[in-house]
Structure formats: C-alpha cells, structure tokens
Amino acid sequence: MAGENAKLREKLFNDYTRRLEAVSGTKDTFVCPICLRPFGRDALVGEHPKLTLAHVLPEALGGSFCTLTCAPCNNDMGSELEAYIVERFKTEDAMQGVGKLPGRLEGEFGNVGIEFKAAPPGEPWTVLIIEKQTNPMVLAKLNAALDADEGPAQVAGRITPRYRNQPCRISAALYQSTYLLMFAYFGYDFVNDPRYAKLREQILKPDEDILPREFDIPPEAWANAMLPEAHGVMIVKEPSSFIMPVFQLRPTGGRGRVVGVSLPGLDNTAWPPPGSKGKVKGVIARFRRAKDDGTRPRFREVWEQAKRML
C-alpha cells in the first residue's frame, strides 16, 4: 500500500505541476491548494513526505477519490473537520434507527456509558451499557433497580448523545470537500480564481461564518443515475448560471446522502448564486483524465462548452 500511495502521489504531482505551468509558467512545482505554499519534487520523498494524499470526500463517508495537499493541511485541519461531519451523519442515522451512537444514560441510579439506537414512537430503543465507561458502584445500583421490578426490567432515565454539535465546522467540512473536488477537476484555474477565495478562507477559519450554511439535497435516485462516480460538477444555466459540485456520501453501515454546494459561476460573484434553490437545468461535467500530452481541458473551456450544450 505504501508503494502504491507513493506512485499515486508522484502521478498527481506530475499532473498538477503541468497544470500550474500552463497557468503561470512555473515548472516542477506543486502549490498546496489550501495554504498556497509551494513545494518541489523533494517533498514527495522521505519517511514523512511533506505532500500527502487527501481524500476529497472523507474516507469514513465512502470517499476513495484522492487529490494532493501538504501534510499539515491534510492532517491538522482536514482530518479534524472531517470528524465533525462524520459524527453529524452518524448521529442522524442513529436517531433514525440506523447504526448505534455513543452517549450517557442518566437516572436516579447515576450516570452510565451506553451505545444506543433510536426507534419509532411507541417502540423500545436499543440500549447497550458500556461497562468500561461506567463507575462499578453506579452499575451495581442500576442492576439492582432493574432486578427490583417484577416483569420486564425497566428504569426511567434520560439519554444524552455524545455528539459535538459544531454547525460552523460541519459546514466548513462540506466546503472543504467542495473545494478539493473543484481542485481535482480544474486545478489552478479554479484555485487562482478570486471568486472562490472565500471557500479557502472558510476552510482555514472553520469557526467563522464566512459562507452560507445552506446546502442543496438533490434526489438520491437522480444522483445514482447521473453521477459517473460518487461525485460530479454540474454547470447550471437555468434559472441562472452557476456551478454545483455534487457528491454522494455513504457512511459505513449508515444511510446514503447526496449533497450539492452552489458556487458562483464564471459570470457572477454572488454567494449564494441567485436561483440556486429548487429545480435547475444544467450539464454534468465529468472528471477527465489527462490527455496523452498531459494537458487537461481548462476551467473556462468546460464552462463555455457546457453552456453551449444547453
């Protein structure tokens, strides 16, 4: 696996350096799309390379598509943001009876560690006591309370999920996946466009409200039929011109989700783009591998071609 990762890092490095040279003339240099620090080819070698593979979509949410970033942006920031959205989705699933969620059960007996799965109204929840997270004296008191009643054992208590509810960071995680997806598709044409500087700023300042927290939820059936992989970029023409990266998130053992993030098109700068809610008409731009000469379609070329097709 280490050898395969090294080959993929080098392949991506070669791809992105060609793309950077096409827009700036700079040769054999990779610029991290998030912190904008430049790196030479020597950043690929060593026991701890300075450039690492970054999952565009969190691996815990079914992501396998990778791009390249510097190690600090990937490890210190990327993984931290991903954890919040993974927790959010697991919490939503558990409250719908899919999968389990850690938490605490509180009652007259005290406070115990649990894993639980919710159920529809009127039906019992599944609750598993985690002994390693519970004081033995409290556990003994709970068992005594359960044994005291005739018939089915039951106690009154309150369940509190263990969940870090950080809406700003959850939004920043979705914007991070959006930004990395657009970088993978369009390289430095996208990174260097000032329209999208706010995306990078939101990722670097995840606790600030820089961009809207509203996201689009396209139908899953549409995504299954239209997306070539677990992701795509939709060039929208009606009711207005804008861009909507779309990705499918599939938590292990959880429910699948489809998320769309509306970005300004190359004809406007508004956040959020006008007309981005409701039905839209557009074309899915598929991810294109480099041509034999190493070149790729430019961002503006894809935008204009898609608009001509509509």
N, C-alpha and C positions, 0 to 999 in steps of 0.2 A: 504493500500500500504506500509506504514512504517513497519508493521509487516511482510509482505512478503519479503521486502528488507532485514530485519534483518535475516530472515530464510535463504535467499539465501547467504548472507554474511557468516553466520556460516557454511553453507554447503560447500562453496568454501574454507573457511579457513580450514576446516577439510580435504578437498581433497588436497589442496596444502601442508599442513603440512605433510601429509602422503608421498607426492611426494618428499618433501625436506628430510624427514627422510630416504627415500630409497637411496638418492644420497649422503647424508652427515652424517647421523646418528643423526642429530639434531631433538629433539622431541618438538611437540606442539609449533612450531614457524613458523610464516609466514615472508618471506623476500620479501619486495616490489620489483617487477621485474625491476623497473626503477631506483630508488635511492639506492637499495640494503640494506635498513635499516631493521633490524629485529623487529618484533612485536609479543607480546604474545597474549593470548586469551582475555586479558582485553582490547585490542584495538578495540574489537567489540562492547563494551557497552558504555553507556553514551548518552547524548543528541547530541553530535557531535563526533561520533566514529572516531578513527584515521585511520580505514580501511574502504574504501568505494567501492561501485560497480562502475566499469569503463566500459563504452561501448567500445567494441573492434572496432566497426565502429561507427562513430558519429550518435547519435540518429536522428539528422536533416537530415541525409542521409539514413534513413531507418534501422539503426542499432538497434538490440534488444539483441544481444548476449553479455553477460557481463562476465568480469573477476574481479579480486580483485587487488587494488593498495592502497597505502596510500593516505590520503586525500590531502596533498599538491601536490603530483604528478598528481592526478586526477583533482583537482580544479584549481590550479595555473598555471599548464602547459598544461594539457590535453585539457581543455576547450578552452584555448587560441589558441592552434594550430588548433583545430577543426574549429574554427570560420573562419580561413583563407581559408580552403578548401571548406567550405560551401559557402562562398562569391564567390569563384572562379567558382564553378559549377552554382550558381545562375546567375552569370554574363554571362557565356557561354550560358545558356538556354535563358536568356532574349535577347541576341544578335541573337538567332535563332528563336525568336518569341514565346518562351515558358516561361510563367510567366513574372513578372514585376521586374524592377530593380530601386532602388532609384538613383537620380542624380540631376544635376543642368542644367537649360536651360539659356543660356546667349545670349543676343542680344542688340540692341540699347535701348531697354526698361529697361535693367538692368539684374538682375540675380534672378531666381526663383527656388524654390524647386519643383521637379517633381518625378513621377514614370513613367517609360516608358517601352514599349515592341517594339522591332525592327520588321521589316517586310522585305520581299524580295525586291530587287532593283525595283524601279518604283512604289512601293506600299506605302501608308502612314503609318507612325509609330503611335502607340497609346501613347499619352502623357497626363498624368493627373497632373494638377497643385496642389501642396500641399500648401494650404493657410497658415497653421501654420508654414511653413518653409520659408515664403516669406514676405518681407517688404511690408506693405499695400500700400505705395506710388508706389513701383515698380509694384505691382499687378494692381493698377489703371492705370498705364502707359501702361501695357501690354493689358489690356482690351480696352483701348482707341485705341491702334494700331489695335486690332482685329476688332473693330467696324468701323474703318475708311475706310476699303476697301469694295467695292461692291462685291457681290458674296460670295463664300466660304471664311470664315475668315482665314487668314494666316499671319505669320510673319517669318522673317528669324532669325535663331538662331543656336547655337551650343550646342549639348547635351554632357555633361561630366558625365559618370557613377561614382557613389560613390562606389569605389572598392579599397581595399587595395591590391595592386599587390606586393606580397612578395613571389617570387618563392622559396626561401630557406625554408620559413615556410610552404608553401604548400607541398613541398617535405617531410619535417620533419613530417607533419601530416600523410602522406601516410605511411612513415616508422614507425610511432607510431602505426598505425592500424596493420601493418605487424608484428611488434614486439609483440603486445598484443595477436594477433591471434596465433602466434607460441607459446607464453607462455601458452595460454589456451589449446593448443593441446599437448604440450610436456613438460610443466612445467620447472623445474630447470635443466633438461638435456639440454634444449636449453639455458636458461639464463646463465648457468655456462660454456658454450662452448665459448672459446676465439675467435672463428671465427666470432661470432656475436656481439662482444663488440662494433664494430663500429656503429651498429644500435642504441644501447643505447646512445652512445656518440652523435650521430646526433640528437636524441630526446632532450637530455639535452643541446645541443648547436645548436638550430634551425637556427641561423643566420650565421652559418659557412657551407662551402661546404666541408663536410666530405665524403659523398657518392654521386654517380651519381644522376642526376635529371631525368634520362630517366626511363620510366616505360612501361610495356607491356600492350597492349589493346586487350585482347582476344575477339573473336566474342561473342556478347550477346547471340546468338542462342546456341552456344556451352555451355556457362555458364548455361543457363536455363536448358539444357539437362543433364549436367554433375555434377553440384554442388548440393550436397544433401541439403544444406541450402543456405544462401546468401554468403557462404564462403567455402573454401576448401584449401587443401595444396597439390600441385602437385609435386610428386617425378619424376624428369625428368632423363631419361637415354640417350636419343639421341636428338641432336648431341653430347651432353656432359652431365655429371652428375651434376645436381644442383637442387635446390628447388625453387618452385614458389608458394607462397601463392597467392590465387586469391579471390577477393571479389567483390560482386555486390553492387553498391551504387545507392540508389533510393531516390533522393531528393523529398520532398513533393511537388507535383504539377509540378515536373520537369522531365527531361529525365533520364532514367536509364543508368548506366555506368558499365563497367567491367574493373577492374584494376588488373594487375598481377605485382608482385615485385620479381625479380630474386635474389636469395640469393645463396651464395656458398653452395655446398653440403658437405657431411661429408668426401669427398675425395679430396677437394681442398679448397683454401682460397681466390681465385681471386674475386675482385669486379670490374665490374660486371662479372658474370661467363662467360666463353667462350661459344659461340654458343647459347646464351640466346635470340637472336633475330631471328624471323622467325618461321617456323614450328618446333614443338618439339614433342617428343613421351615420354609419361610418365603415371603414375598411380595417381589417386586422392586418397589421404589419408583422410578418413572420420573422423570426430570428434567422439571419442569413450568415452562413459561414463565409470565411474569407474566400475570394476568388483565387485562381491559380497563381496570380501575380501578387497575392497578399492584400489586395485592396478590398474595400467594402463600399456599399452604397452610402453616400453622405446623408446626413440628417435632413437637410433641405430637399434633396432629391427624393427621398422617401415621402416626405410631407407633400410635395407638389404632385408626385405620381399618384398618391392615394386620393388627393382631391380631384384629379382629373378622372379617376375611375368612378366617381360618384355622380 
